[in-house]
Amino acid sequence: MLETGLGMTIAFIVLSFVALIGAYILDGGHIHGLLSPTAALIVIGGTICATAVTIPLPVLKNVGKLFVVAMRNGNTNLTTLIQYFTDLSIKARKEGLLALEADINAEEIDPFIRKGVSLAVDGTNPELIKSIMETQIEQMTERHHAQSKIFESAGGYAPTMGILGTVMGLVHVLSNLADPSSLGEKIAVAFLATMYGIGTANILWLPIGGKLKAINELEVREKLMIVEAVLSITSGDNPQVMVQKLKVFLDAKTLAAFEAAEGSENG
């Protein structure tokens, strides 16, 4: 139930690079002065390989999918969920829990919702339903943390690889001092590796890791709301009572908009 924001996230990443490169050019630098295939190979190649050694292969295989996930804006439409569960609650009170079975068999239903409502329809004890669903949330969180660790590790290795590349470049420069007039340019190229390392870590790897953590927090809040809704329906709470319970999960801005919409409907 997360909305996508692929274009916006990519735009901010590109804008970060543009801002840094633009400032360099405005200060009198030339774009070709920032290009060094050797430094890029050391930093990017070294970072990827070091990260691959650190992260278990089953987790590492999902890197491509994680890039796509990280590009999303992570917004969750909790108000839509509240309306959905309100309808389920009204139906359950009128026709009984068994009547909900047809509603949860649709393909577009979140598997987590389907699991919880199915347990309720089967007459499972509410405490057991809560335990099962919360355990699933914990497993999801652990999996997400392992995935974000990939990019956090890359963010830690990249600057170190950059320093290593710079040292290697300086060793090469100092071992060939026959042309002192070219030392400045060679040293500048050597330091590009440090720039690549720090730049990719702080513009790419660490922000992606942070984004994945933020998305996880939003998903956890969404899942906790679902648990509360399922338990409320199982207990036969009045739909309006359930709505009050679920509104706790809304942030101040969303809550204000939701209550305004409620007021206009009631008016």
C-alpha positions as CSV (number, residue, x, y, z in Angstrom):
1,M,0.0,0.0,0.0
2,L,3.0,2.2,-0.4
3,E,2.8,4.9,-3.1
4,T,5.6,5.3,-5.6
5,G,7.8,8.4,-6.0
6,L,10.4,7.1,-8.4
7,G,10.9,10.3,-10.3
8,M,11.2,12.6,-7.3
9,T,13.8,10.4,-5.5
10,I,16.0,10.1,-8.6
11,A,15.6,13.8,-9.2
12,F,17.0,14.6,-5.7
13,I,19.9,12.3,-6.2
14,V,20.8,13.8,-9.6
15,L,20.3,17.3,-8.1
16,S,22.8,16.5,-5.4
17,F,25.5,15.6,-8.0
18,V,24.5,18.6,-10.1
19,A,24.9,21.0,-7.1
20,L,28.4,19.7,-6.3
21,I,29.6,19.7,-9.8
22,G,28.0,23.1,-10.6
23,A,29.7,24.6,-7.6
24,Y,33.0,23.2,-8.8
25,I,32.5,24.7,-12.2
26,L,31.4,28.1,-10.9
27,D,34.6,28.2,-8.9
28,G,36.6,27.9,-12.1
29,G,37.0,24.2,-12.4
30,H,36.6,22.1,-15.5
31,I,34.3,19.1,-15.7
32,H,37.1,16.9,-17.2
33,G,39.1,17.6,-14.1
34,L,36.6,15.5,-12.1
35,L,36.9,12.4,-14.3
36,S,39.2,9.6,-13.4
37,P,38.4,6.0,-14.6
38,T,41.1,4.6,-12.3
39,A,39.7,6.2,-9.2
40,A,36.2,5.2,-10.1
41,L,37.3,1.6,-10.6
42,I,39.1,1.5,-7.2
43,V,36.2,3.1,-5.3
44,I,33.2,1.6,-7.0
45,G,34.8,-1.9,-7.6
46,G,36.3,-2.0,-4.1
47,T,33.1,-0.9,-2.4
48,I,31.0,-3.4,-4.2
49,C,33.4,-6.3,-3.5
50,A,33.9,-5.4,0.1
51,T,30.1,-5.1,0.7
52,A,29.6,-8.5,-1.1
53,V,31.9,-10.1,1.3
54,T,30.1,-8.6,4.3
55,I,26.5,-9.4,3.3
56,P,25.1,-13.0,3.0
57,L,24.4,-14.0,-0.6
58,P,20.6,-14.5,-0.2
59,V,20.2,-10.9,1.0
60,L,22.7,-9.6,-1.6
61,K,20.7,-11.1,-4.5
62,N,17.9,-8.6,-3.7
63,V,20.0,-5.4,-4.3
64,G,18.3,-4.6,-7.6
65,K,14.8,-4.8,-6.1
66,L,16.0,-2.7,-3.1
67,F,17.1,0.1,-5.4
68,V,13.6,0.2,-6.8
69,V,12.1,0.1,-3.3
70,A,14.3,2.9,-2.2
71,M,13.1,5.1,-5.0
72,R,9.6,5.1,-3.6
73,N,8.4,8.0,-1.5
74,G,7.1,5.6,1.2
75,N,3.8,7.3,1.8
76,T,1.1,5.0,3.2
77,N,-2.6,5.7,2.6
78,L,-3.8,4.9,6.2
79,T,-7.0,6.8,5.7
80,T,-8.0,4.4,2.9
81,L,-7.2,1.5,5.2
82,I,-9.5,3.0,7.9
83,Q,-12.3,3.2,5.5
84,Y,-11.7,-0.3,4.3
85,F,-11.8,-1.8,7.8
86,T,-14.8,0.3,8.7
87,D,-16.7,-1.4,5.8
88,L,-15.5,-4.8,7.0
89,S,-16.5,-4.0,10.6
90,I,-20.0,-3.0,9.5
91,K,-20.4,-6.1,7.4
92,A,-19.1,-8.3,10.2
93,R,-21.6,-6.9,12.7
94,K,-24.5,-7.3,10.4
95,E,-23.7,-10.7,8.8
96,G,-21.1,-12.2,11.0
97,L,-17.4,-12.9,10.6
98,L,-17.9,-15.7,8.1
99,A,-19.3,-13.1,5.7
100,L,-15.9,-11.5,5.4
101,E,-14.4,-14.6,3.7
102,A,-15.4,-13.4,0.2
103,D,-14.0,-9.9,0.8
104,I,-10.4,-11.2,1.5
105,N,-10.1,-13.6,-1.4
106,A,-9.6,-10.8,-4.0
107,E,-6.1,-10.8,-5.5
108,E,-5.5,-7.2,-4.7
109,I,-5.9,-7.7,-1.0
110,D,-2.7,-7.2,1.1
111,P,-1.6,-10.8,2.1
112,F,-1.1,-9.5,5.7
113,I,-4.7,-8.3,5.8
114,R,-5.8,-11.6,4.3
115,K,-3.9,-13.5,6.9
116,G,-5.3,-11.6,9.8
117,V,-8.9,-11.6,8.7
118,S,-8.7,-15.3,7.8
119,L,-7.6,-16.1,11.3
120,A,-10.5,-14.1,12.6
121,V,-13.0,-15.8,10.3
122,D,-11.6,-19.2,11.5
123,G,-12.4,-18.3,15.1
124,T,-8.8,-18.0,16.2
125,N,-8.3,-16.6,19.7
126,P,-7.6,-12.8,19.6
127,E,-4.4,-13.2,21.6
128,L,-3.2,-15.8,19.2
129,I,-4.1,-13.6,16.3
130,K,-2.1,-10.7,17.8
131,S,0.9,-13.0,18.5
132,I,1.0,-14.4,15.0
133,M,0.7,-11.0,13.3
134,E,3.2,-9.3,15.5
135,T,5.7,-12.1,15.0
136,Q,5.2,-11.6,11.3
137,I,5.9,-7.9,11.7
138,E,9.1,-8.6,13.7
139,Q,10.3,-11.0,11.0
140,M,9.6,-8.3,8.3
141,T,11.5,-5.7,10.3
142,E,14.5,-8.0,10.7
143,R,14.5,-8.7,7.0
144,H,14.3,-5.0,6.2
145,H,17.2,-4.1,8.5
146,A,19.4,-6.8,6.9
147,Q,18.6,-5.2,3.5
148,S,19.3,-1.6,4.6
149,K,22.6,-2.9,6.0
150,I,23.8,-3.5,2.5
151,F,23.8,0.2,1.7
152,E,25.0,1.2,5.1
153,S,28.0,-1.1,4.7
154,A,28.7,0.3,1.2
155,G,28.5,3.8,2.8
156,G,31.2,2.8,5.3
157,Y,33.5,1.2,2.8
158,A,33.4,3.8,0.1
159,P,35.3,6.6,1.9
160,T,37.9,4.0,3.0
161,M,38.3,2.8,-0.6
162,G,38.6,6.5,-1.6
163,I,41.5,7.0,0.8
164,L,43.1,3.8,-0.4
165,G,42.8,5.0,-4.0
166,T,44.4,8.4,-3.1
167,V,47.3,6.7,-1.3
168,M,47.9,4.5,-4.3
169,G,47.9,7.5,-6.5
170,L,50.3,9.4,-4.3
171,V,52.6,6.4,-4.2
172,H,52.6,6.4,-8.0
173,V,53.3,10.2,-8.1
174,L,56.1,10.1,-5.6
175,S,57.8,7.2,-7.4
176,N,58.0,9.3,-10.5
177,L,59.3,12.8,-9.8
178,A,61.1,13.3,-13.1
179,D,58.7,16.0,-14.2
180,P,58.0,18.4,-11.2
181,S,55.9,20.6,-13.3
182,S,53.2,17.9,-13.6
183,L,53.1,17.0,-9.9
184,G,50.2,19.3,-9.1
185,E,47.9,17.8,-11.7
186,K,48.9,14.2,-10.8
187,I,48.3,14.9,-7.1
188,A,44.9,16.4,-7.9
189,V,43.9,13.3,-9.8
190,A,45.0,11.1,-6.9
191,F,42.7,13.0,-4.6
192,L,39.7,12.3,-6.9
193,A,39.5,8.8,-5.4
194,T,38.8,10.4,-2.0
195,M,36.2,12.6,-3.5
196,Y,34.5,9.7,-5.2
197,G,34.5,7.7,-2.0
198,I,33.0,10.4,0.2
199,G,30.6,11.6,-2.5
200,T,29.1,8.2,-3.3
201,A,28.8,7.3,0.4
202,N,27.0,10.5,1.3
203,I,24.9,11.1,-1.8
204,L,24.1,7.5,-2.8
205,W,24.8,4.6,-0.3
206,L,23.9,6.1,3.1
207,P,20.8,8.0,1.8
208,I,19.5,4.8,0.2
209,G,20.1,2.9,3.5
210,G,18.3,5.6,5.4
211,K,15.4,5.6,3.0
212,L,14.9,1.9,3.4
213,K,14.8,2.3,7.1
214,A,12.3,5.1,6.8
215,I,10.1,3.0,4.5
216,N,10.3,0.1,7.0
217,E,9.0,2.4,9.8
218,L,6.1,3.4,7.7
219,E,5.3,-0.2,6.8
220,V,5.5,-1.2,10.5
221,R,3.0,1.5,11.4
222,E,0.7,0.3,8.7
223,K,0.9,-3.3,9.8
224,L,0.3,-2.3,13.4
225,M,-2.8,-0.5,12.3
226,I,-4.0,-3.6,10.5
227,V,-3.4,-5.7,13.6
228,E,-5.5,-3.3,15.7
229,A,-8.3,-3.3,13.1
230,V,-8.4,-7.1,12.9
231,L,-8.5,-7.4,16.7
232,S,-11.3,-4.8,16.8
233,I,-13.4,-6.6,14.3
234,T,-12.8,-9.9,16.0
235,S,-13.9,-8.5,19.3
236,G,-17.1,-7.1,17.7
237,D,-16.3,-3.4,18.5
238,N,-18.6,-0.8,17.2
239,P,-17.2,0.5,13.9
240,Q,-16.9,4.1,15.3
241,V,-15.0,2.8,18.3
242,M,-12.6,1.0,15.9
243,V,-12.2,4.2,13.9
244,Q,-11.1,6.0,17.0
245,K,-8.6,3.3,17.8
246,L,-7.1,3.5,14.2
247,K,-6.9,7.3,14.1
248,V,-4.2,7.0,16.7
249,F,-1.9,5.8,13.9
250,L,-2.4,9.0,11.8
251,D,0.0,11.9,11.9
252,A,-1.3,15.3,12.8
253,K,-1.8,16.6,9.3
254,T,-3.4,13.4,8.0
255,L,-5.6,13.2,11.1
256,A,-6.9,16.8,10.6
257,A,-7.7,16.1,7.0
258,F,-9.5,12.8,7.9
259,E,-11.6,14.5,10.6
260,A,-12.4,17.3,8.3
261,A,-13.6,14.8,5.7
262,E,-15.6,13.0,8.4
263,G,-17.2,16.3,9.4
264,S,-18.3,17.1,5.9
265,E,-19.8,13.7,5.4
266,N,-21.7,13.9,8.6
267,G,-22.8,17.5,7.9
